[in-house]
Amino acid sequence: MLRHEHAALALAQRCSGVSAPTPLFSALLNYRHSAAGASAAAQAAWAGISTLSSEERTNYPLTLSVDDLGQDFSLTLLASTQVDPRRILGYLLCTLENLAQALEQTPQLALEQLPILPVAEREQVLEGFNRSAVDYPPGRLSMAASRPRRSAPQTPWRPATRAAR
């Protein structure tokens, strides 16, 4: 991959067959070796220079940068306006907590068995979205159910329902 690191974006898009404006990749994981403690020569090169401000940018809908600082690490998430960063961070936090717990308690656990959804969202997906039983107020049926019941005695030869056109 590093051989193609500096290929023109237009060339990569042409070769991919992905039609514009669809991004070639929806997410980027950027792992950076950022060990703290620069060498004396590197520190000398920056003598008298200070950073006034900095801002990370990305062309990807979602970018997660992991800075490996040796003994610690930091995470930076960049998200497009269509993506809720709090939700993505919830997934990331849940995954990292469950990964750390699994490494301590059950290191033989397969990676695909790790929960990645926060408890509330998992409950919504598995239970909330599957609640199909609806209680209607007493004495009131939906229009779709009441119309055939009313018309069937008068016109028993007609179909009760028809497909929408």
Long-range contacts (C-beta under 8 A, 24 or more apart in sequence): 23-59, 23-60, 23-61, 25-60, 26-60, 26-61, 26-62, 27-60, 27-61, 27-62, 27-63, 27-64, 28-58, 28-60, 28-62, 28-63, 28-64, 29-64, 29-66, 30-63, 30-64, 30-65, 30-66, 31-65, 31-66, 31-68, 32-65, 32-66, 32-67, 32-68, 33-68, 34-67, 34-68, 34-69, 35-68, 35-69, 35-70, 36-69, 36-70, 37-70, 62-88, 64-92, 87-121, 90-118, 90-121, 91-116, 91-117, 91-118, 93-118, 94-118
